[in-house]
């Protein structure tokens, strides 16, 4: 049988905090790497560019109308 320790699962707050710090460190390293590779490319925060115009989606408009009626 396996224990939780073998899979990295624990309820110990100190161990959880240590794991979180390690994950944060790895995320920061990846972020630094991605920024070094992308150079001066602007960061996309998931926002729609104002330069791109999209026609309204008919299905979304219908759903909006349905939600207003409720």
C-alpha positions in Angstrom: 0.0 0.0 0.0 1.1 3.5 -0.6 1.0 6.5 1.7 0.1 10.1 1.0 3.7 11.1 1.6 4.8 9.1 -1.4 2.5 11.1 -3.6 3.3 14.5 -2.1 0.0 14.9 -0.3 0.1 16.1 3.2 -2.0 18.0 5.7 1.0 19.5 7.5 0.8 23.3 7.1 4.6 23.6 7.0 4.9 21.0 4.2 2.0 22.7 2.3 3.7 26.1 2.6 7.0 24.7 1.4 5.3 23.0 -1.6 3.5 26.3 -2.4 6.8 28.3 -2.3 8.4 25.7 -4.6 5.5 25.9 -7.1 5.7 29.8 -7.0 9.4 29.6 -7.6 8.9 27.4 -10.6 6.2 29.7 -12.0 8.5 32.7 -11.6 11.3 30.9 -13.4 8.9 30.0 -16.2 7.6 33.6 -16.4 11.2 34.9 -16.6 12.0 32.4 -19.3 8.9 33.3 -21.3 9.6 37.0 -21.1 13.2 36.5 -22.2 12.0 34.5 -25.2 9.2 36.9 -26.2 11.4 40.0 -25.9 9.4 43.2 -26.2 6.2 41.5 -27.3 3.3 43.1 -25.4 1.7 41.0 -22.7 -1.8 39.7 -23.5 -3.9 39.7 -20.4 -6.8 37.9 -22.1 -8.3 41.2 -23.1 -9.8 41.8 -26.6 -7.7 44.2 -28.6 -9.6 47.4 -29.5 -8.1 47.1 -33.0 -10.1 44.0 -33.7 -13.8 44.4 -34.2 -16.0 41.3 -33.9 -19.6 41.2 -35.0 -22.0 40.4 -32.1 -22.6 36.7 -31.7 -26.3 35.9 -32.5 -26.4 33.0 -30.0 -25.0 35.2 -27.2 -27.5 37.9 -28.0 -30.4 35.5 -27.9 -29.1 34.1 -24.5 -28.9 37.7 -23.2 -32.5 38.3 -24.1 -33.6 35.1 -22.5 -31.7 35.9 -19.3 -33.3 39.4 -19.2 -36.8 37.8 -19.4 -36.1 35.6 -16.4 
